[in-house]
Amino acid sequence: MKTLPETPAPAAPAIHVGPLDWRRMVDWLRADGVISLEEAQRTIARCSQAESSQHPLVRLASVSMARASDGKPLDIEALTEYLAKRAGLQYLRIDPLKVDVGRVADSMSAQYAERHKVLPVQVTAKEVVVATAEPFIDDWVAEVERQSRRAVRRVVASPQDIHRYTAEFFALAKSVRAAQKAGGNSGGSSFEQLVELGKSNKQLDANDQGVVKVVDWLWQYAFDQRASDIHLEPRREQGVIRFRIDGVLHPVYQMPMGVHNAMVSRIKLLGRIDVVEKRRPQDGRIKTRNQRGDEVEMRLSTLPTAFGEKMVMRIFDPDNTVKNLDALGFAPHDAQRWEALVKRPHGIILVTGPTGSGKTTTLYAGLGRLDATRNNIMTVEDPIEYELPGVGQTQVNSKIDLTFAKALRAILRQDPDIIMIGEIRDFETAQIAIQASLTGHLVLATLHTNDAASAVTRLIDMGVEPFLLSSSLLGVLAQRLVRKYCGSCHGKGCEACGHTGYAGRTGVFELLVTDDAIRAQIHAQASEAEIRTAALAAGMTLMREDGERLIAAGITSREEVLRVTRD
């Protein structure tokens, strides 16, 4: 976790000792002009009707006091921030992704934290930063300083956040400690074998209760943080958990290697992957449910590394199923051109971009515009990501030597009208796809290139004849995903977006539609720059220019567009 800034000087420090009282808070808010006299009287009358065990900040937030300056209701965050200024302490929004849970849980016991309603959020060599919602109670400080042998710096945080994360952090740390105790310090096989005499060689069981709880926490936490991918990465000394949220990787937790290995084994067991085999990459799938009860599918991938098995879990959220073109973020001009392309009777259409840029989602959206009742639509994918009604979907299987090329050959004997290819990876697949597009089939496929123009040179480099490509290629769509401003805070950071300012993603696109001039250039093996120039003259908009549309509409930031697009 980053070092917190120094405590700001209080504007009007409150002379008060002891527990916070809601009446005193109302008096302070009135005295400082935050609320009007009438609003103070209304709040006192309402809160006096019944006693409550709620924290004063929670209770006052529930009555929605109107701020005198703008009439907006004072929520718990605004009240907490005001209290911090009154007490002369720093206000902190607790971001669980920036808290080293293992270290903070070691600084005090869960019982002590619950009794004093405090939560350590950062531990450095010299100090412990502790969040509290009772800034005028400090009788616990001396004891924590004595036990931790560090100075205590208090910050003010929301009582709801403190209650929530106290339960989460200490429960996780307890499960990890229990798992570590059950399995000793065994790190399993690694590239570098270290012989430690006198230490237990006991292996941690994948079904150990501590391991089960940690894995359950991992998934629930990932769903809660809107993660699209979970990375379990072995390092020399410890395992690291990272989440990809809106396209950006965030470190989440560090654990002993014994616990890491047990977690990987547990997940492999649930995903019906060979637990014993650790020398080669493996794939699998798991279905589970999120907090709302919706079914969530996760795609598993393991890879042997120098210090053990790395596992990546890709989460397919039911909220991100097949979308229409409007939901993808197309500009009206490009949406019309793309829709016209997918309704052509034959030819090949390519969607390009790096891994995780939404290529398959765009293809699914294109197929969704086609009539599956009147057309025989077939797909070959690795793996099948979403089920499409009325569409024949085939998954490649390396174990039985069912490759893209072999599956595609078989599909051509099934009288298809429209074919979708998950990815063109080699010359054989590219050749069959081109031949299929020339014999009356509409072929949609993905390709890994940086932009639209480079897709042409990529296929030629694979071995596709330029004259065949020029005759069959209808268009190329290059895309990236940019993070959208959070709808609640519009970039400022709030609970809904995990204090990042962003929530969700939308696409920026670059659509090359072939015309006679571009076909002539492809046939003549023109350079990428020449093809790009001709495409721009024909109406193509570069991805960065398309991003300017989103910036002008207030959907995303310029920094975000620059992050994902090329010069």
C-alpha positions as CSV (number, residue, x, y, z in Angstrom):
1,M,0.0,0.0,0.0
2,K,1.3,3.5,-0.8
3,T,2.4,5.7,2.0
4,L,-0.5,8.0,3.1
5,P,0.1,11.7,3.0
6,E,0.8,13.7,6.1
7,T,-2.1,14.7,8.3
8,P,-3.6,18.0,7.3
9,A,-4.0,20.8,9.8
10,P,-7.5,21.0,11.2
11,A,-9.7,23.9,10.2
12,A,-11.7,24.0,13.4
13,P,-10.6,21.3,15.9
14,A,-13.3,20.1,18.2
15,I,-12.7,20.0,22.0
16,H,-14.2,16.7,22.9
17,V,-13.2,13.5,24.6
18,G,-15.0,10.2,24.5
19,P,-17.5,8.5,22.2
20,L,-19.1,10.4,19.4
21,D,-22.7,11.5,20.0
22,W,-25.2,12.3,17.2
23,R,-26.5,15.4,18.9
24,R,-23.0,16.8,19.2
25,M,-22.4,16.1,15.5
26,V,-25.6,18.0,14.6
27,D,-24.5,20.9,16.7
28,W,-21.1,21.0,15.0
29,L,-22.7,20.8,11.5
30,R,-25.0,23.7,12.4
31,A,-22.2,25.8,14.0
32,D,-20.0,25.3,10.9
33,G,-22.8,26.2,8.6
34,V,-22.9,22.8,6.9
35,I,-26.6,22.5,7.6
36,S,-29.2,25.1,8.4
37,L,-30.9,25.7,11.7
38,E,-34.2,24.3,10.4
39,E,-32.4,21.2,9.1
40,A,-30.7,20.7,12.5
41,Q,-34.1,21.0,14.3
42,R,-35.7,18.6,11.9
43,T,-32.9,16.0,12.4
44,I,-33.0,16.3,16.2
45,A,-36.7,15.9,16.2
46,R,-36.5,12.8,14.0
47,C,-33.6,11.1,15.8
48,S,-35.1,11.8,19.2
49,Q,-38.1,9.6,18.6
50,A,-36.2,6.4,19.3
51,E,-32.9,5.2,20.6
52,S,-30.5,3.3,18.3
53,S,-27.4,1.3,18.7
54,Q,-26.1,2.5,15.3
55,H,-23.0,4.5,15.0
56,P,-23.9,8.3,15.0
57,L,-22.5,8.7,11.4
58,V,-24.6,5.8,10.1
59,R,-27.7,7.1,11.9
60,L,-27.3,10.7,10.6
61,A,-26.6,9.4,7.1
62,S,-29.9,7.5,7.2
63,V,-32.0,10.7,7.8
64,S,-30.4,12.4,4.6
65,M,-29.7,15.8,6.0
66,A,-29.6,18.5,3.3
67,R,-26.4,20.4,2.9
68,A,-27.0,24.1,3.2
69,S,-24.7,25.1,0.3
70,D,-26.3,22.9,-2.4
71,G,-29.3,21.1,-0.9
72,K,-27.7,17.7,-1.6
73,P,-28.1,14.9,1.1
74,L,-25.1,14.3,3.4
75,D,-24.1,10.7,2.9
76,I,-21.9,8.7,5.2
77,E,-18.7,9.5,3.2
78,A,-19.4,13.3,3.4
79,L,-20.1,13.1,7.2
80,T,-17.0,11.0,7.8
81,E,-14.9,13.5,5.9
82,Y,-16.4,16.3,7.9
83,L,-15.7,14.5,11.2
84,A,-12.0,14.0,10.1
85,K,-11.6,17.7,9.6
86,R,-13.3,18.5,12.9
87,A,-10.9,16.1,14.7
88,G,-7.8,17.3,12.9
89,L,-7.1,13.9,11.4
90,Q,-6.8,12.6,7.8
91,Y,-9.8,11.1,6.1
92,L,-9.3,7.8,4.4
93,R,-11.4,5.7,2.0
94,I,-10.4,2.2,2.7
95,D,-9.4,0.5,-0.6
96,P,-9.0,-3.2,0.0
97,L,-6.9,-3.6,-3.1
98,K,-4.2,-1.4,-1.5
99,V,-4.1,-3.1,1.9
100,D,-1.5,-5.7,2.7
101,V,-3.9,-7.9,4.6
102,G,-1.3,-10.3,6.0
103,R,0.8,-7.5,7.6
104,V,-2.1,-5.5,9.0
105,A,-3.7,-8.6,10.5
106,D,-0.5,-9.4,12.3
107,S,-0.4,-5.9,14.0
108,M,-3.4,-6.7,16.3
109,S,-5.9,-9.4,17.0
110,A,-9.4,-9.5,15.5
111,Q,-10.9,-9.4,19.0
112,Y,-8.9,-6.3,19.9
113,A,-9.9,-4.5,16.6
114,E,-13.6,-5.4,17.1
115,R,-13.6,-4.3,20.8
116,H,-12.1,-0.8,20.0
117,K,-13.8,-0.6,16.5
118,V,-10.5,0.1,14.8
119,L,-8.8,-1.4,11.7
120,P,-5.1,-1.3,10.8
121,V,-4.7,-0.4,7.1
122,Q,-1.0,0.1,6.7
123,V,2.2,-1.2,8.4
124,T,5.6,0.3,7.7
125,A,8.9,0.0,9.5
126,K,8.2,3.0,11.7
127,E,4.4,3.3,12.0
128,V,1.0,1.6,12.0
129,V,-1.8,3.5,10.3
130,V,-5.1,2.7,12.0
131,A,-8.5,3.7,10.8
132,T,-11.2,4.6,13.3
133,A,-14.7,6.1,13.3
134,E,-14.2,7.3,16.9
135,P,-11.5,10.0,16.7
136,F,-12.0,11.2,20.2
137,I,-11.2,7.9,21.8
138,D,-7.4,7.1,21.9
139,D,-6.9,5.0,25.0
140,W,-6.0,2.1,22.8
141,V,-3.1,3.9,21.1
142,A,-0.4,3.3,23.8
143,E,-1.1,-0.4,23.9
144,V,-0.8,-0.8,20.1
145,E,2.4,1.2,20.1
146,R,3.9,-1.0,22.8
147,Q,2.8,-4.3,21.2
148,S,3.8,-3.4,17.6
149,R,6.9,-1.3,18.6
150,R,5.8,1.3,16.1
151,A,4.2,4.7,16.2
152,V,0.4,4.8,15.6
153,R,-1.1,7.2,13.2
154,R,-4.8,7.5,13.3
155,V,-7.0,8.2,10.3
156,V,-10.8,8.5,10.1
157,A,-12.8,6.1,8.0
158,S,-16.4,5.2,7.5
159,P,-17.7,3.0,10.3
160,Q,-19.4,0.8,7.7
161,D,-16.1,0.2,5.9
162,I,-14.3,-0.5,9.2
163,H,-16.9,-3.1,10.2
164,R,-17.0,-4.7,6.8
165,Y,-13.3,-5.0,6.2
166,T,-12.5,-6.0,9.8
167,A,-14.5,-9.1,9.3
168,E,-13.1,-9.8,5.8
169,F,-9.4,-9.1,6.5
170,F,-9.1,-11.0,9.8
171,A,-11.2,-14.0,8.5
172,L,-8.9,-14.2,5.4
173,A,-5.7,-14.0,7.5
174,K,-7.0,-16.6,9.9
175,S,-7.8,-19.0,7.0
176,V,-4.4,-18.5,5.4
177,R,-2.6,-19.1,8.8
178,A,-4.7,-22.2,9.4
179,A,-3.8,-23.5,5.9
180,Q,-0.1,-22.7,6.5
181,K,-0.1,-24.4,9.8
182,A,-1.7,-27.5,8.3
183,G,0.8,-27.7,5.4
184,G,4.0,-26.4,7.0
185,N,6.3,-24.3,4.8
186,S,6.4,-26.7,1.9
187,G,6.6,-24.9,-1.4
188,G,6.3,-27.8,-3.7
189,S,8.4,-28.3,-6.8
190,S,10.3,-25.3,-8.2
191,F,13.0,-24.6,-10.7
192,E,15.3,-23.8,-7.8
193,Q,15.3,-26.6,-5.2
194,L,16.3,-25.5,-1.8
195,V,17.2,-28.1,0.8
196,E,16.2,-27.1,4.3
197,L,17.2,-29.6,6.9
198,G,15.0,-30.2,9.9
199,K,11.9,-28.7,8.4
200,S,8.6,-30.6,7.8
201,N,8.0,-31.9,4.3
202,K,4.3,-32.2,4.8
203,Q,2.2,-31.3,1.8
204,L,-0.9,-29.2,2.3
205,D,-4.1,-31.0,1.4
206,A,-6.3,-29.3,-1.3
207,N,-9.4,-30.3,0.7
208,D,-8.1,-28.8,4.0
209,Q,-10.7,-26.5,5.5
210,G,-8.4,-23.5,5.6
211,V,-7.7,-23.9,1.8
212,V,-11.4,-24.3,1.0
213,K,-12.2,-21.0,2.8
214,V,-9.4,-19.1,1.1
215,V,-10.5,-20.3,-2.3
216,D,-14.1,-19.4,-1.5
217,W,-13.0,-15.9,-0.3
218,L,-10.9,-15.5,-3.5
219,W,-13.9,-16.0,-5.8
220,Q,-16.4,-14.0,-3.8
221,Y,-13.9,-11.1,-3.5
222,A,-13.2,-11.2,-7.3
223,F,-16.9,-11.1,-8.1
224,D,-17.3,-8.2,-5.6
225,Q,-14.4,-6.2,-7.2
226,R,-15.8,-6.8,-10.7
227,A,-12.6,-8.7,-11.7
228,S,-12.5,-10.2,-15.2
229,D,-9.4,-12.3,-14.5
230,I,-7.8,-13.8,-11.4
231,H,-4.0,-14.5,-11.5
232,L,-2.3,-16.9,-9.1
233,E,1.4,-16.3,-9.6
234,P,4.2,-18.2,-7.9
235,R,7.3,-16.3,-6.9
236,R,10.6,-17.3,-5.3
237,E,9.4,-16.7,-1.7
238,Q,5.6,-16.4,-1.9
239,G,2.6,-16.6,-4.1
240,V,0.9,-13.5,-5.4
241,I,-2.8,-13.0,-6.2
242,R,-3.7,-10.3,-8.8
243,F,-7.1,-9.2,-10.2
244,R,-7.7,-7.6,-13.6
245,I,-10.3,-5.0,-13.2
246,D,-11.5,-3.0,-16.2
247,G,-8.4,-4.1,-18.1
248,V,-5.8,-3.1,-15.4
249,L,-4.0,-5.6,-13.1
250,H,-4.1,-4.9,-9.3
251,P,-2.1,-6.8,-6.6
252,V,-4.5,-8.2,-4.0
253,Y,-2.7,-10.6,-1.6
254,Q,0.6,-12.4,-0.9
255,M,0.7,-15.8,0.6
256,P,3.1,-18.6,1.6
257,M,4.0,-20.9,-1.3
258,G,2.5,-23.9,0.5
259,V,-0.9,-22.1,0.6
260,H,-0.5,-21.0,-3.1
261,N,0.2,-24.6,-4.2
262,A,-2.7,-25.9,-2.2
263,M,-5.0,-23.3,-3.7
264,V,-4.0,-24.2,-7.3
265,S,-4.5,-27.9,-6.5
266,R,-8.0,-27.1,-5.0
267,I,-9.0,-25.2,-8.1
268,K,-7.6,-27.8,-10.5
269,L,-9.6,-30.5,-8.6
270,L,-12.8,-28.5,-8.9
271,G,-12.1,-27.8,-12.6
272,R,-11.5,-31.5,-13.3
273,I,-7.9,-30.9,-14.3
274,D,-5.2,-33.5,-13.6
275,V,-3.9,-32.5,-10.2
276,V,-0.7,-34.6,-10.4
277,E,0.4,-33.3,-13.8
278,K,2.4,-30.1,-13.2
279,R,4.9,-30.2,-16.0
280,R,2.6,-29.1,-18.9
281,P,-0.1,-26.5,-19.5
282,Q,-3.7,-27.6,-18.8
283,D,-7.1,-26.0,-19.3
284,G,-10.4,-26.5,-17.5
285,R,-13.7,-24.9,-16.5
286,I,-15.7,-24.2,-13.3
287,K,-19.2,-23.1,-12.9
288,T,-20.2,-21.3,-9.7
289,R,-22.6,-18.6,-8.5
290,N,-22.0,-15.0,-7.5
291,Q,-23.5,-13.1,-4.5
292,R,-26.7,-12.4,-6.6
293,G,-27.2,-16.1,-7.3
294,D,-26.3,-15.8,-11.0
295,E,-24.4,-18.6,-12.6
296,V,-20.8,-17.6,-13.4
297,E,-18.4,-19.6,-15.6
298,M,-14.7,-19.5,-15.1
299,R,-12.1,-20.7,-17.7
300,L,-9.0,-22.1,-16.1
301,S,-5.5,-22.2,-17.5
302,T,-2.3,-23.5,-15.8
303,L,1.3,-22.9,-16.9
304,P,4.5,-24.4,-15.4
305,T,6.9,-21.6,-14.4
306,A,10.3,-21.5,-12.7
307,F,8.8,-21.4,-9.2
308,G,5.7,-23.5,-9.6
309,E,2.4,-23.5,-11.5
310,K,0.8,-20.3,-12.5
311,M,-3.0,-20.3,-12.8
312,V,-5.2,-17.7,-14.6
313,M,-9.0,-17.8,-14.1
314,R,-11.0,-15.9,-16.7
315,I,-14.5,-14.9,-15.4
316,F,-17.4,-14.9,-17.7
317,D,-20.0,-12.7,-16.0
318,P,-23.6,-13.2,-17.1
319,D,-24.0,-9.4,-17.2
320,N,-21.4,-9.4,-20.1
321,T,-23.2,-11.8,-22.4
322,V,-23.9,-11.2,-26.1
323,K,-24.4,-7.5,-26.6
324,N,-26.0,-5.5,-29.3
325,L,-24.0,-3.0,-31.4
326,D,-25.1,0.0,-29.4
327,A,-23.8,-1.5,-26.2
328,L,-20.4,-2.2,-27.7
329,G,-19.8,1.6,-28.2
330,F,-19.9,1.9,-32.0
331,A,-20.2,5.4,-33.5
332,P,-23.4,5.6,-35.7
333,H,-21.2,5.9,-38.9
334,D,-19.2,2.8,-38.0
335,A,-22.2,0.9,-36.8
336,Q,-24.0,1.3,-40.2
337,R,-20.8,0.2,-42.1
338,W,-20.3,-2.8,-39.8
339,E,-23.9,-3.9,-40.1
340,A,-23.7,-3.7,-43.9
341,L,-20.6,-5.9,-43.8
342,V,-22.0,-8.7,-41.7
343,K,-25.1,-8.8,-44.0
344,R,-23.0,-9.5,-47.1
345,P,-23.6,-12.9,-48.7
346,H,-20.0,-14.0,-48.9
347,G,-16.4,-12.9,-48.2
348,I,-14.3,-12.7,-45.0
349,I,-14.5,-10.2,-42.2
350,L,-11.7,-9.9,-39.7
351,V,-11.8,-8.5,-36.1
352,T,-8.3,-7.7,-34.7
353,G,-6.8,-6.7,-31.4
354,P,-4.8,-8.0,-28.5
355,T,-6.1,-10.6,-26.0
356,G,-9.0,-9.3,-23.9
357,S,-9.9,-6.5,-26.3
358,G,-13.5,-7.8,-26.9
359,K,-13.0,-9.3,-30.4
360,T,-15.2,-12.4,-29.7
361,T,-17.9,-10.3,-28.1
362,T,-18.0,-8.1,-31.2
363,L,-18.3,-11.2,-33.4
364,Y,-21.1,-12.6,-31.3
365,A,-22.9,-9.2,-31.6
366,G,-22.5,-9.4,-35.4
367,L,-23.9,-13.0,-35.4
368,G,-26.8,-11.8,-33.3
369,R,-27.9,-9.5,-36.1
370,L,-28.2,-12.4,-38.5
371,D,-31.2,-14.7,-38.9
372,A,-30.3,-18.1,-37.5
373,T,-33.6,-19.6,-38.6
374,R,-33.0,-18.9,-42.3
375,N,-29.2,-19.4,-42.2
376,N,-27.0,-22.3,-41.1
377,I,-24.6,-20.6,-38.8
378,M,-21.6,-22.6,-37.6
379,T,-18.7,-21.6,-35.3
380,V,-15.4,-23.2,-34.3
381,E,-14.0,-21.8,-31.1
382,D,-11.4,-22.4,-28.4
383,P,-13.2,-22.5,-26.1
384,I,-16.9,-21.8,-26.6
385,E,-17.4,-18.6,-24.6
386,Y,-21.1,-18.0,-24.8
387,E,-24.0,-20.1,-26.0
388,L,-25.8,-18.7,-29.1
389,P,-29.4,-19.9,-29.7
390,G,-29.8,-21.5,-33.1
391,V,-26.1,-21.6,-33.8
392,G,-24.0,-24.8,-34.2
393,Q,-20.9,-24.3,-32.0
394,T,-17.8,-26.5,-32.1
395,Q,-14.9,-26.5,-29.7
396,V,-11.4,-27.5,-30.8
397,N,-9.8,-30.3,-28.7
398,S,-6.1,-30.8,-28.8
399,K,-6.4,-34.1,-27.0
400,I,-8.1,-35.7,-30.0
401,D,-6.2,-33.6,-32.5
402,L,-9.3,-31.6,-33.4
403,T,-7.7,-28.4,-34.6
404,F,-9.2,-25.2,-36.1
405,A,-8.3,-26.4,-39.6
406,K,-9.8,-29.9,-39.1
407,A,-13.0,-28.6,-37.5
408,L,-13.3,-26.0,-40.3
409,R,-13.0,-28.7,-43.0
410,A,-15.7,-30.7,-41.3
411,I,-18.0,-27.6,-41.0
412,L,-17.7,-27.0,-44.7
413,R,-19.3,-30.4,-45.2
414,Q,-22.3,-29.3,-43.0
415,D,-23.7,-26.9,-45.7
416,P,-23.0,-23.7,-43.7
417,D,-24.1,-20.2,-44.8
418,I,-22.1,-18.3,-42.2
419,I,-18.9,-19.5,-40.4
420,M,-17.3,-17.9,-37.4
421,I,-13.7,-18.9,-36.6
422,G,-12.5,-18.1,-33.1
423,E,-8.9,-17.3,-34.1
424,I,-6.8,-17.6,-37.3
425,R,-3.5,-18.9,-35.9
426,D,-1.8,-20.6,-38.8
427,F,-1.6,-20.8,-42.6
428,E,-3.8,-23.9,-42.9
429,T,-6.7,-22.2,-41.0
430,A,-6.2,-19.0,-43.0
431,Q,-6.2,-20.8,-46.3
432,I,-9.4,-22.8,-45.6
433,A,-11.1,-19.6,-44.4
434,I,-10.2,-17.7,-47.5
435,Q,-11.3,-20.6,-49.8
436,A,-14.6,-20.9,-47.9
437,S,-15.2,-17.1,-48.4
438,L,-14.5,-17.5,-52.1
439,T,-17.0,-20.3,-52.5
440,G,-20.1,-18.5,-51.3
441,H,-19.7,-18.5,-47.5
442,L,-19.6,-15.5,-45.1
443,V,-16.6,-16.0,-42.8
444,L,-16.0,-14.0,-39.6
445,A,-12.8,-14.5,-37.8
446,T,-10.4,-12.9,-35.2
447,L,-6.7,-12.2,-35.7
448,H,-4.0,-10.8,-33.4
449,T,-2.7,-7.6,-35.0
450,N,-2.2,-4.0,-33.7
451,D,-4.5,-2.2,-36.2
452,A,-6.7,-2.8,-39.2
453,A,-4.1,-2.3,-42.0
454,S,-1.6,-4.7,-40.4
455,A,-4.1,-7.5,-40.7
456,V,-3.5,-7.6,-44.4
457,T,0.2,-7.9,-44.1
458,R,-0.2,-10.5,-41.3
459,L,-2.2,-12.8,-43.5
460,I,0.2,-12.4,-46.4
461,D,3.1,-13.2,-44.1
462,M,1.3,-16.4,-43.1
463,G,1.4,-17.5,-46.7
464,V,-2.0,-16.3,-48.1
465,E,-1.8,-15.3,-51.7
466,P,-2.4,-11.6,-52.2
467,F,-4.7,-12.1,-55.2
468,L,-6.9,-14.5,-53.1
469,L,-7.0,-12.1,-50.2
470,S,-7.9,-9.1,-52.4
471,S,-10.8,-11.0,-53.8
472,S,-12.2,-12.3,-50.5
473,L,-11.5,-9.6,-47.9
474,L,-14.6,-7.5,-47.1
475,G,-13.3,-5.5,-44.2
476,V,-11.1,-5.4,-41.0
477,L,-12.3,-4.1,-37.6
478,A,-9.6,-3.2,-35.1
479,Q,-10.6,-2.5,-31.6
480,R,-9.5,-1.7,-28.0
481,L,-11.4,-1.3,-24.8
482,V,-11.2,1.8,-22.7
483,R,-12.4,2.3,-19.1
484,K,-15.6,4.4,-18.7
485,Y,-16.0,7.0,-16.0
486,C,-18.0,5.7,-13.1
487,G,-21.7,6.7,-13.3
488,S,-21.8,7.6,-9.6
489,C,-18.7,9.8,-9.2
490,H,-17.6,10.5,-12.8
491,G,-13.9,9.9,-12.2
492,K,-13.6,11.2,-8.6
493,G,-13.6,7.7,-7.0
494,C,-16.4,6.2,-4.9
495,E,-17.4,2.9,-3.3
496,A,-19.2,1.7,-6.5
497,C,-16.0,1.9,-8.6
498,G,-13.5,0.8,-5.9
499,H,-12.3,4.4,-5.7
500,T,-10.7,4.1,-9.2
501,G,-13.0,6.6,-10.9
502,Y,-13.8,4.1,-13.6
503,A,-16.5,1.4,-13.9
504,G,-17.0,-0.7,-17.0
505,R,-15.5,-0.5,-20.5
506,T,-16.5,0.5,-24.0
507,G,-14.8,0.1,-27.3
508,V,-12.8,2.3,-29.6
509,F,-12.8,1.1,-33.2
510,E,-11.1,1.3,-36.5
511,L,-13.1,-0.1,-39.4
512,L,-11.4,-0.7,-42.8
513,V,-13.9,-1.5,-45.6
514,T,-12.2,-2.7,-48.8
515,D,-13.0,-0.9,-52.0
516,D,-11.5,-1.2,-55.5
517,A,-8.5,1.0,-54.6
518,I,-7.7,-1.0,-51.4
519,R,-8.1,-4.3,-53.3
520,A,-5.6,-3.1,-55.9
521,Q,-3.1,-2.3,-53.2
522,I,-3.5,-5.7,-51.5
523,H,-3.1,-7.4,-54.9
524,A,0.1,-5.3,-55.5
525,Q,1.4,-6.1,-51.9
526,A,1.4,-2.5,-50.9
527,S,2.8,-1.5,-47.5
528,E,0.8,-1.1,-44.3
529,A,1.2,2.7,-44.5
530,E,-0.2,2.8,-48.1
531,I,-3.2,0.6,-47.2
532,R,-3.8,2.8,-44.1
533,T,-3.7,6.0,-46.2
534,A,-6.2,4.5,-48.8
535,A,-8.5,3.3,-46.0
536,L,-8.5,6.8,-44.4
537,A,-9.4,8.3,-47.7
538,A,-12.3,5.8,-47.9
539,G,-13.8,6.9,-44.6
540,M,-11.8,4.9,-41.9
541,T,-11.4,6.6,-38.5
542,L,-8.3,5.7,-36.5
543,M,-8.9,4.3,-33.0
544,R,-7.4,7.3,-31.3
545,E,-9.6,9.7,-33.3
546,D,-12.6,7.5,-32.4
547,G,-11.6,7.9,-28.8
548,E,-11.9,11.7,-29.1
549,R,-15.6,11.1,-29.6
550,L,-15.8,9.4,-26.2
551,I,-13.7,12.1,-24.5
552,A,-16.0,14.9,-25.9
553,A,-19.1,13.0,-24.7
554,G,-17.6,12.7,-21.2
555,I,-17.5,8.9,-21.3
556,T,-13.8,8.5,-20.7
557,S,-10.6,10.4,-20.2
558,R,-7.8,11.4,-22.6
559,E,-5.3,9.5,-20.5
560,E,-7.3,6.3,-20.9
561,V,-7.6,6.7,-24.7
562,L,-3.8,7.3,-24.9
563,R,-3.1,4.3,-22.7
564,V,-4.7,1.8,-25.2
565,T,-4.2,3.3,-28.6
566,R,-1.1,3.7,-30.8
567,D,0.5,6.9,-32.1
